[in-house]
Amino acid sequence: MLNGLLKIKYYLLIFSLVLIACNTRIEQGFEIIPPGLNSTENLIKGIRPDKDYQYWACIRQDFSGKIHPETEIITGHGNISYFMNIKFDQPNSGFLFKMWEGYFYIAYIENDSVKLVTNKTQLIRFIGKIDNLEEALLLAELDNLEVDYTRDIGGSYKKTKKGFEFYLTKFYKCPVKTEPYRVSIDIAGDIKAKSLGFYYNIDNNICLD
């Protein structure tokens, strides 16, 4: 009886390993995402709005409460004099929040007044068509889907008629583990993400702050 149970456990283990091995294969037609596109700043620098604005800038703002909070312009386009001559109230949140870094928002000048982008819906409206890799990956990052260059299944893409398809990952801090996802993002900014049903880089004894 004991030997029979051991055999069942052995075959279940082999089956699980084979299933994971099959799941780690990506479909034909996918390419490795170019280097550097796991950086939020590089994705932001790739934004190309469909509409011309007098000036627009993406700004990283430190959290309130710091003794010397920093304000950093990640990228800016247009005539900055419009921006320098108009006062506006800094928002207390943005479309993207990152631990230890602060939050990101966009300020743009339209009809000689400042307008702000502080959430995902406003960001999609500001960009217009999601028609380049950086814009699509930025939207994915807002849903905690990231590029993992250590495996094809975490960092591959394919351009389609409707937009982009990806293999991306979600990274969990406690316990540390990575979950691969199959993702599609169309030109309207609609995202569909499906877990591939397994984890790798699992360490139940480690949590990151």
Summary of the structure (lengths in Angstrom):
residues: 209
radius of gyration: 21.4
end to end distance: 46.8
largest distance: 83.3
contacts: 572
relative contact order: 0.15
helix: 26%
strand: 33%
